Amino acid sequence: MLDLWGICSSFLHLLNHMPTEDSYFTSSRVGGKPGIIKELAVTLQGPEDDTLLFESRFESGNLQKATRVNTYEYELTLRTDLYTNKHTQWFYFRIQNTRKDVTYRFTIVNLLKPKSLYTIGMKPLMYSQLDASTHSIGWRREGNEIRYYRSNTDDGQQPFYCLTWTIQFPHDQDTCFFAHFYPYTYTDLQCFLLSVANSPVQSQFCKLRTLCRSLAGNIVYLLTITNPARTPQEAAAKKAVVLTARVHPGESNGSWIMKGFLDFILSNSPDAQLLRDIFIFKVVPMLNPDGVIVGNYRCSLAGRDLNRHYKTILKESFPCIWHTRNMIKRLLEEREVLLYCDFHGHSRKSNIFLYGCNNNDHKFWLHERVFPLMLSKNAPDKFSFHSCNFKVQKCKEGTGRVVMWRMGILNSYTMESTFGGSTLGNKRDTHFTPEDLKSLGYHVCDTLLDFCDPDRTKFMQCLAELKELLQQEIHKKFKELGQDMDLEGSWSDISLTDIESSTSGSDSSFSDGLPVHLLNTADELNQKKKMYKKKKRKPLQSRKQRNKQYQKSNLMQESKLTEDAPEGAGFASTLQKQPAFFKNSENTSSSMMKNEKPRLNEVLNGRDKGTSLGPSKMTTLILTKNKERMQREKPGFTGSCSPKRNTNPSQEPAPDTKPNWSRNRYPATKGGRTTAVVYPSLHIYTYP
């Protein structure tokens, strides 16, 4: 594993975004505030002084105070999220001047969550620089006598909770780090994106752009990943997939899943190439870089949970969220967005699972549950379908998944990955590692192929299984209530919202609302918006006035066409002014009205009503033609569609257990690909 201390210390020397006199949040910006870190609060008295030296003033670090209460015992106080008085969960700090074979005790005294995975066996993470340099050992779970309990003291408003553990350091005079979970910093992301931008192959199908800048001036990156289309029709038929992560900066789990997804989708695997052929991926890998840099657990520098403000109109206060929602809104005007997923971490539940939204339209009944069920079959030792929840609570109306669902994305999810480990299959009773989480990124890709397979067998099989599971759940619910009911023929009319409990989410499920100084700003913007709409209304006209205006417009248009049209070219010029768009795969000659914007749901209206979430006829036609083209170009390629599965372990990690369903997929062989256009990539500044 990389020397994370080397990466963290070097961020102070980054040359981009040097602060100016009128800039704000300079200490929260990559590059930092000019000057060296202040001297330590404690100075060692000599080589025999065994006082531990603590430090967290580095990227993503969080520790406010360390108090020595005994020779080898320390009480630690975490810094709350900046500009708040709560959200103490994430910790990441350095310790120097260690002694070998001595038992130390550390107690974090100001945690705020009443429940934690530390009560059921989760251990803190430790990193030793000497072990890393001499034995190539990176982060590992360490600690004994781990306890999580309510403190006897509080601040008069909210109770505090304590986490305590003992540890023996492996070396004398070592430099060690402790963390709540495997850190993934903004610097790590920039280094990865720089490698993508410098790759002559990956930069052809992955465009890096600046979505916006955060409050501290850090870049929020947007990746567009797709293979260049051969025809406009093929480009129009591509559906979109939107993935985001790290809206909560202390949930580094999301970055590791995102890393696994990007590693695979940018690879030369046949599955990855096929996904890039049929989808356009819009990826925002780090939504809250400010919070990540300063070591916040949940909030941005606005002091608010961004995942409760996706409906915001305050562009300047919540730029990352406002621009992400606006990007998705524009994308929906161009094409169908098949799936939206925001990667998170969960501090109280094991395994990995999804939160979704119930659809009240019986035409799509249970369809939003198909993707999670398929994912559980592809990753049975990590992903728990029974932990998934699809209830939309009022306090979650401002979350990404609910806002995107109300914007029209049926498959809109929050992926929650535990800080602990798995209770399933071969991974049972083990802590998750970065490799485990990265494999989930691959399984997201694998499940997308299952979900969009033109052969709808798996889709219909999952729907039937979901109906059976739900019927059992309804019977169980009525039994708990002491009621008997014959559900034959009517059970599907029962509201799914009444069946499911809440999502048991975070301690900030209820939004803090806007800061006081922004309340008036929001009201003013809403008033201006209403005034603008009123001004745009045209005054009412009488029928006589409308007829007169209509006749005048027609005369002017006919006169202009007569004067401007070249002799003998009138019909051709008319065709050029009215481009044709395909309405479906069987009608390729119909055109739309002039100046009328084509919509993808009109372009792809040949969808089978029984399987409306499946691929459109246009997409199926593209895949069929692609298969025929490959058969023509490769004489040895037979007519039957062989299973699409790449067995190279270096390209896609194979899960420990695979589901017992057939793996019939798209054709795996690629042939005759034209040279892709080289897109200009964003220059990314990173560390020396």
C-alpha positions as CSV (number, residue, x, y, z in Angstrom):
1,M,0.0,0.0,0.0
2,L,1.1,3.5,-0.6
3,D,2.8,5.5,2.1
4,L,-0.2,7.6,3.0
5,W,1.7,9.9,5.3
6,G,3.9,10.8,2.4
7,I,0.9,11.7,0.3
8,C,-0.8,13.6,3.2
9,S,2.3,15.6,4.1
10,S,3.0,16.6,0.4
11,F,-0.4,18.2,0.0
12,L,0.9,21.3,1.7
13,H,3.3,21.9,-1.2
14,L,0.7,21.8,-4.0
15,L,1.1,24.8,-6.2
16,N,-2.3,25.3,-7.6
17,H,-5.0,27.6,-6.1
18,M,-2.6,29.8,-4.1
19,P,-4.8,31.9,-1.7
20,T,-5.3,35.5,-2.4
21,E,-6.1,38.3,0.0
22,D,-9.8,38.2,-0.8
23,S,-10.2,34.4,-0.7
24,Y,-12.0,32.5,1.9
25,F,-11.5,29.1,3.5
26,T,-7.8,29.1,2.6
27,S,-7.0,26.4,5.2
28,S,-9.7,24.2,3.6
29,R,-8.2,24.3,0.1
30,V,-5.7,21.9,-1.3
31,G,-2.5,23.8,-1.1
32,G,-3.5,25.0,2.3
33,K,-2.7,28.2,4.0
34,P,0.8,29.4,3.4
35,G,3.3,28.6,6.1
36,I,4.4,25.5,8.0
37,I,2.4,23.6,10.6
38,K,2.7,25.2,14.1
39,E,5.0,23.5,16.5
40,L,3.7,20.7,18.7
41,A,2.0,21.7,21.9
42,V,4.2,19.2,23.8
43,T,8.0,19.2,23.5
44,L,9.9,16.1,24.5
45,Q,12.3,16.5,27.4
46,G,14.8,14.0,26.1
47,P,15.2,10.4,24.7
48,E,13.7,8.9,27.9
49,D,10.5,11.0,27.6
50,D,7.8,8.5,26.5
51,T,5.1,11.0,25.9
52,L,3.2,10.3,22.7
53,L,3.0,13.1,20.1
54,F,-0.3,13.5,18.4
55,E,-1.0,15.3,15.1
56,S,-4.0,15.6,12.7
57,R,-3.2,18.8,10.8
58,F,-3.0,17.0,7.5
59,E,-5.5,16.2,4.7
60,S,-8.6,14.5,6.1
61,G,-7.2,14.5,9.6
62,N,-9.5,14.9,12.6
63,L,-8.4,15.3,16.2
64,Q,-8.9,18.3,18.3
65,K,-7.2,17.4,21.6
66,A,-5.2,14.6,23.3
67,T,-5.0,14.6,27.1
68,R,-2.6,12.3,29.0
69,V,-4.5,10.9,32.0
70,N,-2.0,8.2,32.9
71,T,1.5,7.0,31.8
72,Y,0.1,5.0,28.9
73,E,-3.5,6.3,28.8
74,Y,-4.9,9.1,26.7
75,E,-8.3,10.7,26.3
76,L,-9.0,12.0,22.8
77,T,-11.4,14.7,21.7
78,L,-12.5,14.9,18.1
79,R,-13.2,18.1,16.3
80,T,-16.8,18.6,15.3
81,D,-17.6,19.3,11.6
82,L,-16.5,22.9,10.9
83,Y,-19.2,25.5,11.7
84,T,-21.3,22.9,13.6
85,N,-21.4,21.6,17.1
86,K,-21.8,17.9,16.2
87,H,-21.1,15.1,13.8
88,T,-18.1,13.5,15.6
89,Q,-17.6,10.1,14.1
90,W,-14.7,10.2,11.6
91,F,-11.2,10.2,13.1
92,Y,-7.8,10.1,11.5
93,F,-4.6,11.1,13.4
94,R,-0.9,10.4,13.7
95,I,1.1,9.2,16.7
96,Q,4.9,9.5,17.2
97,N,7.4,8.4,19.8
98,T,5.8,5.0,20.4
99,R,7.2,2.3,22.7
100,K,7.1,-1.4,21.9
101,D,5.5,-4.1,24.1
102,V,3.7,-1.5,26.2
103,T,-0.1,-1.6,26.4
104,Y,-1.6,1.8,25.6
105,R,-5.3,2.8,26.1
106,F,-7.0,5.4,24.0
107,T,-10.5,6.7,24.7
108,I,-12.4,9.0,22.3
109,V,-14.7,10.9,24.7
110,N,-17.1,13.0,22.5
111,L,-18.8,10.7,20.0
112,L,-22.5,11.4,19.4
113,K,-24.1,8.3,18.0
114,P,-25.9,6.1,20.5
115,K,-25.2,2.9,18.5
116,S,-22.1,1.8,16.8
117,L,-20.6,-1.3,15.0
118,Y,-17.8,-1.1,17.6
119,T,-20.3,-2.9,20.0
120,I,-20.4,-6.0,17.8
121,G,-16.7,-6.5,17.0
122,M,-15.5,-3.8,14.7
123,K,-11.9,-2.6,15.3
124,P,-10.1,0.6,14.5
125,L,-7.6,0.8,11.7
126,M,-3.9,1.2,12.3
127,Y,-1.0,2.0,9.9
128,S,2.7,1.6,10.9
129,Q,5.3,3.4,8.8
130,L,8.0,0.9,9.7
131,D,5.8,-2.1,8.9
132,A,4.9,-0.5,5.6
133,S,8.5,0.2,4.6
134,T,10.0,-3.1,5.8
135,H,7.2,-5.6,5.4
136,S,4.8,-3.9,2.9
137,I,2.0,-4.1,5.5
138,G,-0.5,-1.3,5.2
139,W,-3.7,-0.5,7.1
140,R,-4.9,-3.3,9.4
141,R,-7.5,-3.8,12.0
142,E,-6.0,-3.6,15.5
143,G,-7.2,-3.1,19.1
144,N,-8.3,-5.1,22.2
145,E,-10.8,-4.5,25.0
146,I,-12.9,-2.4,22.6
147,R,-15.9,-0.8,24.3
148,Y,-18.5,1.7,23.2
149,Y,-20.6,3.2,25.9
150,R,-22.5,6.3,27.1
151,S,-20.3,8.9,28.9
152,N,-21.2,10.2,32.3
153,T,-20.7,13.8,31.1
154,D,-22.5,15.8,28.5
155,D,-22.8,19.4,27.3
156,G,-26.3,19.8,28.7
157,Q,-27.9,19.4,25.3
158,Q,-26.8,16.1,24.0
159,P,-25.3,13.0,25.5
160,F,-21.7,11.9,24.6
161,Y,-20.5,8.4,23.9
162,C,-17.1,6.9,24.3
163,L,-15.0,4.5,22.3
164,T,-12.1,2.9,24.1
165,W,-9.5,0.4,23.0
166,T,-6.0,-0.9,24.0
167,I,-3.1,-1.4,21.6
168,Q,0.5,-2.5,21.6
169,F,2.7,-0.8,19.0
170,P,4.9,-3.1,16.9
171,H,8.1,-0.9,17.0
172,D,9.9,1.6,19.2
173,Q,10.1,5.2,17.8
174,D,7.6,4.4,15.1
175,T,5.1,6.7,13.4
176,C,1.6,5.3,13.3
177,F,-1.8,6.4,12.2
178,F,-5.3,5.5,13.4
179,A,-8.5,5.9,11.4
180,H,-12.2,5.1,11.5
181,F,-12.0,3.7,8.0
182,Y,-9.5,3.4,5.1
183,P,-8.8,7.0,4.2
184,Y,-9.3,8.1,0.6
185,T,-8.3,11.8,0.2
186,Y,-8.9,14.4,-2.4
187,T,-5.2,14.0,-3.3
188,D,-5.7,10.3,-3.9
189,L,-8.5,11.2,-6.3
190,Q,-6.4,13.8,-8.2
191,C,-3.6,11.3,-8.6
192,F,-6.0,8.8,-10.1
193,L,-7.6,11.3,-12.4
194,L,-4.2,12.5,-13.6
195,S,-3.2,8.9,-14.6
196,V,-6.5,8.7,-16.6
197,A,-5.9,12.0,-18.3
198,N,-2.3,11.0,-19.2
199,S,-3.4,7.6,-20.6
200,P,-3.6,7.7,-24.4
201,V,-6.2,4.9,-24.4
202,Q,-8.5,5.9,-21.4
203,S,-8.5,9.6,-22.4
204,Q,-10.2,8.6,-25.6
205,F,-13.4,7.5,-23.9
206,C,-13.2,9.3,-20.6
207,K,-13.6,13.1,-20.6
208,L,-12.6,15.0,-17.5
209,R,-14.3,18.3,-16.9
210,T,-14.9,20.8,-14.0
211,L,-18.4,20.5,-12.8
212,C,-18.0,23.5,-10.5
213,R,-15.8,24.8,-7.7
214,S,-16.5,24.3,-4.1
215,L,-16.8,27.1,-1.5
216,A,-13.1,26.8,-0.8
217,G,-12.3,26.9,-4.6
218,N,-11.5,23.1,-5.0
219,I,-12.5,21.5,-8.3
220,V,-15.5,19.2,-8.3
221,Y,-14.7,16.8,-11.2
222,L,-17.2,15.4,-13.7
223,L,-16.3,12.3,-15.7
224,T,-18.1,11.4,-18.9
225,I,-17.4,7.8,-19.9
226,T,-18.6,6.3,-23.2
227,N,-17.3,4.9,-26.5
228,P,-17.8,7.3,-29.4
229,A,-20.9,6.3,-31.4
230,R,-20.7,5.4,-35.1
231,T,-24.0,7.0,-36.1
232,P,-26.3,9.7,-34.6
233,Q,-28.9,7.1,-34.2
234,E,-26.6,4.9,-32.1
235,A,-25.7,8.0,-30.0
236,A,-29.3,8.9,-29.4
237,A,-30.2,5.3,-28.3
238,K,-27.6,5.3,-25.5
239,K,-29.1,5.6,-22.0
240,A,-27.3,7.3,-19.2
241,V,-26.1,6.1,-15.8
242,V,-25.2,8.6,-13.1
243,L,-22.9,7.7,-10.2
244,T,-21.7,10.0,-7.4
245,A,-19.8,9.6,-4.1
246,R,-18.5,11.4,-1.0
247,V,-21.3,13.8,-0.4
248,H,-20.6,12.8,3.2
249,P,-16.8,13.3,3.5
250,G,-16.2,10.9,6.4
251,E,-17.8,8.0,4.4
252,S,-14.6,7.0,2.5
253,N,-16.3,3.6,1.8
254,G,-18.0,5.3,-1.1
255,S,-14.7,6.3,-2.7
256,W,-13.4,2.8,-2.6
257,I,-16.5,1.4,-4.4
258,M,-16.2,4.3,-6.9
259,K,-12.5,3.4,-7.4
260,G,-13.5,-0.2,-8.2
261,F,-16.2,0.9,-10.6
262,L,-13.8,3.3,-12.4
263,D,-11.0,0.7,-12.6
264,F,-13.3,-1.7,-14.3
265,I,-15.2,0.6,-16.6
266,L,-12.0,2.2,-17.9
267,S,-10.4,-1.2,-18.5
268,N,-10.1,-3.1,-21.8
269,S,-12.4,-5.9,-20.6
270,P,-15.0,-6.9,-23.2
271,D,-17.7,-6.3,-20.6
272,A,-16.4,-2.8,-20.0
273,Q,-16.2,-2.1,-23.7
274,L,-19.8,-3.3,-24.2
275,L,-21.0,-1.1,-21.3
276,R,-19.3,1.9,-22.9
277,D,-21.0,1.0,-26.2
278,I,-24.5,1.1,-24.8
279,F,-24.3,3.6,-22.0
280,I,-23.1,7.1,-21.2
281,F,-21.7,7.3,-17.7
282,K,-21.8,10.6,-15.8
283,V,-19.6,10.3,-12.7
284,V,-19.0,12.8,-9.9
285,P,-16.4,10.9,-7.8
286,M,-16.2,13.4,-4.9
287,L,-19.1,15.8,-4.3
288,N,-17.8,17.4,-1.1
289,P,-14.0,17.9,-1.5
290,D,-13.9,20.7,1.1
291,G,-15.3,18.4,3.8
292,V,-12.9,15.6,2.8
293,I,-9.9,17.9,3.0
294,V,-10.6,19.3,6.4
295,G,-11.7,15.9,7.9
296,N,-15.4,16.6,8.4
297,Y,-17.6,13.6,8.9
298,R,-20.9,14.8,7.3
299,C,-21.0,18.4,6.4
300,S,-19.6,20.9,3.9
301,L,-18.1,24.3,4.7
302,A,-21.7,25.7,4.8
303,G,-22.0,23.7,8.0
304,R,-24.9,21.6,6.5
305,D,-25.5,18.0,5.3
306,L,-25.5,18.4,1.5
307,N,-27.5,15.2,1.2
308,R,-30.5,17.1,2.6
309,H,-30.3,20.0,0.2
310,Y,-30.7,18.6,-3.3
311,K,-33.8,20.8,-3.8
312,T,-31.8,24.0,-2.9
313,I,-32.0,27.2,-5.0
314,L,-28.9,28.6,-3.3
315,K,-26.3,28.1,-6.0
316,E,-23.6,30.0,-4.2
317,S,-24.1,28.3,-0.9
318,F,-24.3,24.7,-2.1
319,P,-22.5,24.8,-5.5
320,C,-21.6,21.1,-5.7
321,I,-25.2,20.0,-5.2
322,W,-26.8,22.7,-7.3
323,H,-24.6,21.9,-10.3
324,T,-25.0,18.1,-9.9
325,R,-28.8,18.4,-10.0
326,N,-28.6,20.8,-12.9
327,M,-26.3,18.5,-14.8
328,I,-28.8,15.6,-14.3
329,K,-31.7,17.8,-15.3
330,R,-30.1,18.7,-18.6
331,L,-29.2,15.0,-19.1
332,L,-32.8,14.0,-18.7
333,E,-33.8,16.4,-21.4
334,E,-31.5,14.6,-23.8
335,R,-32.0,10.9,-23.0
336,E,-33.4,8.4,-20.5
337,V,-31.3,8.0,-17.3
338,L,-31.6,4.3,-16.5
339,L,-30.0,4.5,-13.1
340,Y,-28.7,6.9,-10.4
341,C,-26.7,5.8,-7.5
342,D,-25.0,7.7,-4.7
343,F,-22.3,5.8,-2.7
344,H,-22.3,6.2,1.1
345,G,-21.2,4.5,4.3
346,H,-23.2,3.2,7.2
347,S,-22.1,3.2,10.8
348,R,-24.7,0.9,12.4
349,K,-25.6,-1.9,10.0
350,S,-23.4,-4.7,8.4
351,N,-23.0,-5.6,4.8
352,I,-23.8,-3.5,1.7
353,F,-27.3,-2.6,0.7
354,L,-29.4,0.0,-1.2
355,Y,-32.1,2.5,-0.3
356,G,-34.5,3.1,-3.1
357,C,-38.0,4.6,-3.8
358,N,-41.4,2.8,-4.2
359,N,-43.2,3.4,-7.4
360,N,-46.9,3.9,-7.1
361,D,-47.5,3.2,-10.8
362,H,-48.6,-0.4,-11.1
363,K,-47.2,-0.5,-14.6
364,F,-43.7,-0.5,-13.0
365,W,-44.7,-2.2,-9.8
366,L,-41.6,-3.7,-8.0
367,H,-39.4,-2.8,-10.9
368,E,-37.2,-0.5,-8.8
369,R,-36.3,-3.6,-6.7
370,V,-35.0,-5.7,-9.6
371,F,-31.6,-4.2,-9.7
372,P,-30.9,-4.6,-6.0
373,L,-32.1,-8.2,-6.1
374,M,-29.8,-8.9,-9.1
375,L,-26.9,-7.3,-7.3
376,S,-27.5,-9.5,-4.3
377,K,-27.3,-12.5,-6.5
378,N,-24.0,-11.4,-8.1
379,A,-22.4,-10.5,-4.8
380,P,-24.1,-12.9,-2.3
381,D,-21.3,-12.7,0.3
382,K,-21.3,-8.9,0.5
383,F,-24.7,-7.4,-0.6
384,S,-27.8,-8.0,1.5
385,F,-31.1,-7.6,-0.3
386,H,-33.0,-8.0,2.9
387,S,-31.3,-4.9,4.3
388,C,-32.6,-2.8,1.4
389,N,-35.4,-0.4,2.0
390,F,-37.6,1.5,-0.4
391,K,-39.6,3.8,1.8
392,V,-39.6,7.5,1.1
393,Q,-39.7,9.4,4.4
394,K,-40.6,13.0,4.6
395,C,-37.2,13.8,6.3
396,K,-35.5,12.3,3.3
397,E,-37.2,14.5,0.7
398,G,-34.0,16.5,0.1
399,T,-31.8,13.5,-0.5
400,G,-30.2,12.8,-3.9
401,R,-32.1,9.5,-4.4
402,V,-35.6,11.0,-3.7
403,V,-35.0,14.2,-5.7
404,M,-33.7,12.3,-8.7
405,W,-36.6,9.9,-8.4
406,R,-39.1,12.7,-8.5
407,M,-37.2,14.1,-11.5
408,G,-38.1,10.9,-13.4
409,I,-35.3,8.4,-12.6
410,L,-37.1,5.2,-11.6
411,N,-34.0,3.4,-10.5
412,S,-32.7,5.9,-8.0
413,Y,-30.6,4.6,-5.1
414,T,-28.4,5.3,-2.2
415,M,-25.8,2.5,-1.8
416,E,-24.8,2.1,1.8
417,S,-21.7,0.1,2.6
418,T,-20.8,-0.7,6.2
419,F,-17.8,0.6,8.1
420,G,-17.5,-3.0,9.5
421,G,-17.9,-6.2,7.6
422,S,-20.1,-8.9,6.3
423,T,-22.5,-11.4,7.9
424,L,-23.0,-13.4,4.6
425,G,-21.4,-16.4,2.9
426,N,-17.6,-16.8,2.8
427,K,-17.1,-13.2,4.1
428,R,-19.1,-13.8,7.2
429,D,-17.6,-12.3,10.4
430,T,-14.8,-10.5,8.5
431,H,-14.0,-6.8,8.1
432,F,-14.3,-5.4,4.7
433,T,-11.1,-4.3,3.0
434,P,-10.7,-1.8,0.1
435,E,-10.5,-4.8,-2.3
436,D,-13.9,-6.0,-1.1
437,L,-15.4,-2.6,-1.7
438,K,-13.7,-2.2,-5.1
439,S,-15.2,-5.5,-6.1
440,L,-18.6,-4.0,-5.5
441,G,-17.8,-1.4,-8.1
442,Y,-17.2,-4.3,-10.6
443,H,-20.5,-6.0,-9.5
444,V,-22.4,-2.8,-10.3
445,C,-21.1,-3.1,-13.8
446,D,-21.9,-6.8,-13.9
447,T,-25.4,-6.3,-12.7
448,L,-26.0,-3.5,-15.3
449,L,-25.4,-6.1,-18.0
450,D,-27.8,-8.5,-16.4
451,F,-30.4,-5.8,-15.9
452,C,-30.3,-4.7,-19.6
453,D,-29.9,-8.1,-21.2
454,P,-32.2,-8.3,-24.2
455,D,-33.1,-11.8,-23.0
456,R,-35.6,-10.8,-20.3
457,T,-35.5,-14.2,-18.5
458,K,-33.5,-12.9,-15.5
459,F,-35.6,-9.8,-15.2
460,M,-38.9,-11.7,-15.2
461,Q,-37.4,-14.3,-12.8
462,C,-36.5,-11.5,-10.4
463,L,-39.9,-9.9,-10.7
464,A,-41.6,-13.2,-9.8
465,E,-39.3,-13.7,-6.9
466,L,-40.0,-10.2,-5.6
467,K,-43.8,-10.8,-5.8
468,E,-43.4,-13.9,-3.7
469,L,-41.1,-12.2,-1.2
470,L,-43.5,-9.3,-0.8
471,Q,-46.5,-11.6,-0.4
472,Q,-44.7,-13.3,2.4
473,E,-43.9,-10.0,4.0
474,I,-47.5,-8.9,3.8
475,H,-48.7,-12.1,5.4
476,K,-46.1,-11.6,8.2
477,K,-47.3,-8.1,8.7
478,F,-50.9,-9.0,9.1
479,K,-49.9,-11.9,11.4
480,E,-48.1,-9.5,13.7
481,L,-51.2,-7.3,13.8
482,G,-53.3,-10.3,14.7
483,Q,-55.4,-10.0,11.5
484,D,-56.4,-12.7,9.0
485,M,-56.9,-11.7,5.4
486,D,-57.3,-13.5,2.1
487,L,-54.8,-11.7,-0.1
488,E,-55.5,-13.7,-3.3
489,G,-56.2,-11.2,-6.1
490,S,-55.9,-8.1,-3.9
491,W,-52.6,-8.3,-2.1
492,S,-50.8,-6.3,-4.9
493,D,-53.0,-3.3,-4.2
494,I,-51.7,-2.8,-0.6
495,S,-49.4,0.2,-0.3
496,L,-45.7,-0.8,-0.1
497,T,-45.0,2.2,2.1
498,D,-47.3,0.8,4.8
499,I,-45.3,-2.5,4.9
500,E,-41.8,-1.2,5.2
501,S,-40.2,0.5,8.2
502,S,-38.0,3.5,8.1
503,T,-34.5,3.3,6.6
504,S,-32.8,3.5,10.0
505,G,-30.5,6.1,8.6
506,S,-28.0,8.5,10.1
507,D,-28.2,10.8,13.1
508,S,-28.8,13.7,10.7
509,S,-31.8,12.3,9.0
510,F,-33.6,15.4,10.0
511,S,-32.1,18.4,8.3
512,D,-30.7,21.3,10.3
513,G,-32.3,23.6,7.7
514,L,-30.6,26.6,6.2
515,P,-28.2,28.8,8.2
516,V,-30.0,31.8,9.7
517,H,-28.1,34.3,7.4
518,L,-29.3,32.4,4.3
519,L,-33.0,32.2,5.2
520,N,-33.7,35.8,3.8
521,T,-31.6,35.0,0.7
522,A,-33.7,32.0,-0.1
523,D,-36.9,34.0,0.4
524,E,-35.7,36.8,-1.9
525,L,-34.7,34.3,-4.6
526,N,-38.2,32.6,-4.4
527,Q,-39.8,36.1,-4.7
528,K,-37.7,37.0,-7.7
529,K,-38.5,33.7,-9.3
530,K,-42.3,34.3,-8.9
531,M,-41.9,37.9,-10.2
532,Y,-40.0,36.7,-13.2
533,K,-42.7,34.2,-14.0
534,K,-45.4,36.9,-13.7
535,K,-43.5,39.2,-16.1
536,K,-43.2,36.5,-18.7
537,R,-47.0,36.1,-19.0
538,K,-48.3,37.7,-22.2
539,P,-51.3,40.0,-22.0
540,L,-54.6,38.5,-23.1
541,Q,-55.6,39.2,-26.7
542,S,-59.0,39.3,-28.4
543,R,-59.7,36.8,-31.2
544,K,-59.5,39.7,-33.7
545,Q,-56.0,40.6,-32.5
546,R,-54.8,37.0,-32.6
547,N,-56.1,36.5,-36.2
548,K,-54.5,39.7,-37.3
549,Q,-51.1,38.7,-35.8
550,Y,-51.4,35.2,-37.3
551,Q,-52.0,36.6,-40.8
552,K,-49.1,39.0,-40.5
553,S,-46.7,36.3,-39.4
554,N,-47.7,34.1,-42.3
555,L,-47.3,36.8,-44.9
556,M,-43.8,37.7,-43.6
557,Q,-42.7,34.1,-43.6
558,E,-44.0,33.4,-47.2
559,S,-42.3,36.6,-48.3
560,K,-39.0,35.6,-46.7
561,L,-39.0,32.1,-48.2
562,T,-39.7,33.5,-51.7
563,E,-36.8,36.0,-51.5
564,D,-34.2,33.7,-49.9
565,A,-34.8,30.3,-51.5
566,P,-32.3,29.6,-54.4
567,E,-33.9,28.7,-57.7
568,G,-34.5,24.9,-58.1
569,A,-33.3,24.1,-54.6
570,G,-36.4,24.7,-52.6
571,F,-37.2,21.1,-51.7
572,A,-33.6,20.3,-50.8
573,S,-33.2,23.3,-48.6
574,T,-36.5,22.4,-46.8
575,L,-35.1,19.0,-46.0
576,Q,-31.9,20.5,-44.6
577,K,-34.0,22.7,-42.3
578,Q,-36.0,19.8,-41.0
579,P,-33.7,17.0,-39.8
580,A,-35.3,13.7,-39.3
581,F,-35.2,11.8,-36.0
582,F,-35.9,8.1,-35.7
583,K,-39.0,7.4,-33.7
584,N,-38.2,3.7,-33.3
585,S,-36.1,1.0,-34.8
586,E,-38.7,0.1,-37.5
587,N,-39.5,3.6,-38.7
588,T,-36.3,5.5,-39.8
589,S,-37.8,8.0,-42.2
590,S,-40.3,10.0,-40.2
591,S,-39.3,13.6,-39.3
592,M,-40.2,15.9,-36.5
593,M,-41.7,19.4,-36.7
594,K,-39.2,22.2,-37.3
595,N,-37.7,23.6,-34.1
596,E,-39.3,20.8,-32.0
597,K,-36.8,19.2,-29.6
598,P,-36.7,15.3,-29.9
599,R,-37.2,13.4,-26.6
600,L,-35.7,10.0,-26.0
601,N,-39.0,8.5,-24.7
602,E,-40.5,9.4,-28.1
603,V,-37.5,8.1,-30.0
604,L,-37.7,4.8,-28.1
605,N,-41.4,4.4,-27.8
606,G,-41.3,0.8,-29.1
607,R,-40.7,-0.5,-25.6
608,D,-42.5,-3.7,-24.6
609,K,-45.1,-2.7,-22.0
610,G,-44.6,-5.9,-20.0
611,T,-40.9,-5.2,-19.6
612,S,-40.8,-1.5,-19.7
613,L,-37.5,-1.2,-17.8
614,G,-35.7,-3.4,-20.4
615,P,-33.7,-2.1,-23.3
616,S,-35.5,-0.3,-26.0
617,K,-36.0,-1.8,-29.4
618,M,-33.5,0.7,-30.8
619,T,-30.8,-0.6,-28.3
620,T,-31.6,-4.2,-29.1
621,L,-31.4,-3.4,-32.8
622,I,-27.9,-1.9,-32.3
623,L,-26.8,-4.9,-30.3
624,T,-28.2,-7.3,-33.0
625,K,-26.5,-5.3,-35.8
626,N,-23.3,-5.2,-33.8
627,K,-23.4,-9.0,-33.5
628,E,-24.1,-9.4,-37.3
629,R,-21.3,-7.0,-38.2
630,M,-18.9,-9.0,-36.0
631,Q,-20.0,-12.2,-37.7
632,R,-19.3,-10.7,-41.1
633,E,-15.9,-9.3,-40.1
634,K,-14.8,-12.4,-38.2
635,P,-15.2,-15.5,-40.4
636,G,-14.6,-17.9,-37.4
637,F,-17.4,-16.3,-35.3
638,T,-20.4,-18.7,-35.2
639,G,-24.0,-17.6,-35.3
640,S,-24.8,-18.6,-31.7
641,C,-24.3,-16.1,-28.9
642,S,-21.6,-17.5,-26.6
643,P,-21.7,-16.5,-22.9
644,K,-20.1,-13.1,-22.3
645,R,-17.7,-13.6,-19.6
646,N,-14.1,-12.5,-19.3
647,T,-12.1,-14.8,-17.1
648,N,-8.9,-12.7,-16.8
649,P,-8.6,-12.1,-13.1
650,S,-6.5,-9.0,-13.7
651,Q,-9.4,-7.3,-15.4
652,E,-12.4,-8.3,-13.3
653,P,-12.3,-9.8,-9.8
654,A,-14.4,-13.0,-9.6
655,P,-16.7,-13.1,-6.6
656,D,-16.4,-16.0,-4.2
657,T,-19.8,-17.3,-5.0
658,K,-21.9,-16.9,-8.1
659,P,-25.7,-17.3,-8.5
660,N,-27.2,-20.3,-10.1
661,W,-28.6,-18.6,-13.1
662,S,-27.6,-18.7,-16.7
663,R,-25.0,-16.3,-17.9
664,N,-26.3,-15.7,-21.4
665,R,-25.2,-12.2,-22.3
666,Y,-24.2,-9.9,-25.2
667,P,-21.6,-11.1,-27.7
668,A,-18.1,-10.6,-26.1
669,T,-15.9,-10.3,-29.1
670,K,-15.1,-6.8,-30.4
671,G,-14.1,-6.3,-34.0
672,G,-13.6,-3.6,-36.6
673,R,-13.7,-0.8,-34.1
674,T,-12.9,2.5,-35.7
675,T,-10.3,4.7,-34.2
676,A,-11.9,6.7,-31.3
677,V,-11.8,10.5,-31.3
678,V,-9.2,11.8,-28.8
679,Y,-11.1,14.2,-26.5
680,P,-9.2,17.1,-24.9
681,S,-8.8,16.4,-21.2
682,L,-8.8,18.7,-18.3
683,H,-5.4,19.5,-16.9
684,I,-5.2,18.3,-13.3
685,Y,-2.8,19.8,-10.9
686,T,-1.5,17.4,-8.3
687,Y,1.4,16.9,-6.0
688,P,5.1,16.6,-7.0
